[in-house]
Amino acid sequence: MPARFKLDENLPRDAAALLRDGGHDVHTVSEEGLGGDADARILGACRAETRILVTFDLDFADIRSYPPSGYPGIWMLRPASQSISATLSLLRGALALLDAEPAMNRLWIIEPDRVRIRE
């Protein structure tokens, strides 16, 4: 089932292409002129558009500041390196779980060997 994503400015353009090629609806922070904006504004845009935020930014993993139930979803990518290939590998792994595991209103911490999900 296609999902709606917003990619943070720290992700490579290839990540948007991978998600779009998979049939997902993707917007990017950069395309929308939100680059450099406060975290709260970016998540506000995600909430207004019902989009899952995909990011490397560890601030978004703080469930006290950003409780998963208050947002459409957050995917925190934790690759071994922030190379394009490592990032795309994590996204492919997460997409493989998307049909079996709901992403809405959850924080997914996506690592090379596991995905931790917080509600």
C-alpha positions as a LaTeX table, in Angstrom:
\begin{tabular}{lrrr}
\hline
Residue & $x$ (\AA) & $y$ (\AA) & $z$ (\AA) \\
\hline
Met1 & 0.00 & 0.00 & 0.00 \\
Pro2 & 1.49 & 3.38 & $-0.95$ \\
Ala3 & 2.49 & 5.69 & 1.89 \\
Arg4 & 2.94 & 9.46 & 2.10 \\
Phe5 & 6.44 & 10.60 & 3.05 \\
Lys6 & 8.27 & 13.87 & 3.68 \\
Leu7 & 12.05 & 13.59 & 3.44 \\
Asp8 & 14.17 & 15.81 & 5.64 \\
Glu9 & 16.79 & 18.00 & 4.00 \\
Asn10 & 19.61 & 15.74 & 5.20 \\
Leu11 & 18.59 & 12.83 & 2.94 \\
Pro12 & 19.97 & 12.27 & $-0.56$ \\
Arg13 & 17.77 & 12.88 & $-3.62$ \\
Asp14 & 18.14 & 9.20 & $-4.44$ \\
Ala15 & 15.99 & 8.41 & $-1.38$ \\
Ala16 & 13.06 & 10.35 & $-2.85$ \\
Ala17 & 13.54 & 8.57 & $-6.17$ \\
Leu18 & 13.58 & 5.15 & $-4.48$ \\
Leu19 & 10.32 & 5.87 & $-2.64$ \\
Arg20 & 8.63 & 7.38 & $-5.69$ \\
Asp21 & 9.70 & 4.43 & $-7.84$ \\
Gly22 & 7.98 & 2.22 & $-5.24$ \\
Gly23 & 4.70 & 4.07 & $-5.84$ \\
His24 & 4.83 & 6.26 & $-2.73$ \\
Asp25 & 3.81 & 9.91 & $-2.54$ \\
Val26 & 6.96 & 11.85 & $-1.58$ \\
His27 & 7.58 & 15.50 & $-0.75$ \\
Thr28 & 10.90 & 16.85 & 0.46 \\
Val29 & 11.66 & 19.57 & 2.95 \\
Ser30 & 13.96 & 21.20 & 0.40 \\
Glu31 & 11.38 & 21.20 & $-2.42$ \\
Glu32 & 8.90 & 22.90 & $-0.10$ \\
Gly33 & 11.30 & 25.62 & 1.03 \\
Leu34 & 11.39 & 24.32 & 4.62 \\
Gly35 & 15.16 & 23.77 & 4.69 \\
Gly36 & 16.66 & 25.13 & 7.90 \\
Asp37 & 13.25 & 25.53 & 9.54 \\
Ala38 & 12.59 & 24.54 & 13.13 \\
Asp39 & 11.81 & 20.88 & 13.82 \\
Ala40 & 8.34 & 21.81 & 15.08 \\
Arg41 & 7.50 & 23.54 & 11.78 \\
Ile42 & 8.64 & 20.55 & 9.75 \\
Leu43 & 6.58 & 18.16 & 11.87 \\
Gly44 & 3.66 & 20.57 & 11.67 \\
Ala45 & 3.82 & 20.33 & 7.88 \\
Cys46 & 3.94 & 16.53 & 8.17 \\
Arg47 & 0.90 & 16.57 & 10.41 \\
Ala48 & $-1.04$ & 18.93 & 8.11 \\
Glu49 & $-0.23$ & 16.77 & 5.07 \\
Thr50 & $-0.45$ & 13.39 & 6.88 \\
Arg51 & 3.10 & 12.46 & 5.89 \\
Ile52 & 5.67 & 10.25 & 7.57 \\
Leu53 & 8.89 & 12.18 & 8.21 \\
Val54 & 12.07 & 10.36 & 7.12 \\
Thr55 & 15.23 & 11.79 & 8.69 \\
Phe56 & 18.71 & 11.26 & 10.14 \\
Asp57 & 18.05 & 13.98 & 12.77 \\
Leu58 & 18.19 & 12.35 & 16.22 \\
Asp59 & 16.10 & 15.13 & 17.77 \\
Phe60 & 13.00 & 13.56 & 16.24 \\
Ala61 & 13.61 & 10.31 & 18.16 \\
Asp62 & 12.92 & 12.05 & 21.50 \\
Ile63 & 9.45 & 10.73 & 22.30 \\
Arg64 & 9.06 & 13.21 & 25.17 \\
Ser65 & 9.34 & 16.11 & 22.72 \\
Tyr66 & 7.73 & 14.32 & 19.78 \\
Pro67 & 5.36 & 11.60 & 21.05 \\
Pro68 & 4.65 & 9.24 & 18.14 \\
Ser69 & 0.89 & 9.33 & 18.71 \\
Gly70 & 0.92 & 13.05 & 17.91 \\
Tyr71 & 2.40 & 12.69 & 14.43 \\
Pro72 & 1.63 & 10.73 & 11.25 \\
Gly73 & 4.90 & 8.85 & 11.74 \\
Ile74 & 8.65 & 9.34 & 11.99 \\
Trp75 & 11.30 & 7.16 & 10.39 \\
Met76 & 14.66 & 7.74 & 12.03 \\
Leu77 & 17.40 & 6.30 & 9.80 \\
Arg78 & 20.53 & 5.06 & 11.60 \\
Pro79 & 22.85 & 3.73 & 8.88 \\
Ala80 & 26.43 & 2.64 & 9.55 \\
Ser81 & 27.40 & 5.63 & 7.38 \\
Gln82 & 25.31 & 8.32 & 5.76 \\
Ser83 & 26.38 & 7.23 & 2.30 \\
Ile84 & 23.76 & 7.04 & $-0.40$ \\
Ser85 & 24.04 & 3.24 & $-0.65$ \\
Ala86 & 23.69 & 2.74 & 3.13 \\
Thr87 & 20.69 & 5.08 & 3.25 \\
Leu88 & 18.94 & 3.36 & 0.35 \\
Ser89 & 19.60 & $-0.04$ & 1.91 \\
Leu90 & 17.88 & 1.04 & 5.13 \\
Leu91 & 14.92 & 2.41 & 3.21 \\
Arg92 & 14.55 & $-0.81$ & 1.22 \\
Gly93 & 14.52 & $-2.80$ & 4.46 \\
Ala94 & 11.92 & $-0.52$ & 6.02 \\
Leu95 & 9.71 & $-0.64$ & 2.93 \\
Ala96 & 9.75 & $-4.44$ & 3.11 \\
Leu97 & 8.15 & $-4.16$ & 6.57 \\
Leu98 & 5.62 & $-1.50$ & 5.63 \\
Asp99 & 2.92 & $-3.94$ & 4.49 \\
Ala100 & 3.11 & $-5.95$ & 7.71 \\
Glu101 & 3.75 & $-3.18$ & 10.25 \\
Pro102 & 1.77 & 0.08 & 10.48 \\
Ala103 & 3.84 & 3.26 & 10.34 \\
Met104 & 1.17 & 5.78 & 11.24 \\
Asn105 & 1.56 & 7.38 & 14.66 \\
Arg106 & 4.76 & 5.42 & 15.31 \\
Leu107 & 8.45 & 6.12 & 15.57 \\
Trp108 & 10.52 & 3.67 & 13.55 \\
Ile109 & 14.22 & 3.61 & 14.36 \\
Ile110 & 15.68 & 1.90 & 11.31 \\
Glu111 & 19.13 & 0.36 & 11.73 \\
Pro112 & 21.10 & $-2.00$ & 9.47 \\
Asp113 & 20.15 & $-5.11$ & 11.46 \\
Arg114 & 16.79 & $-4.19$ & 12.99 \\
Val115 & 13.84 & $-1.83$ & 13.15 \\
Arg116 & 12.66 & $-0.68$ & 16.58 \\
Ile117 & 9.12 & 0.67 & 16.73 \\
Arg118 & 7.76 & 2.95 & 19.45 \\
Glu119 & 4.13 & 3.94 & 19.82 \\
\hline
\end{tabular}
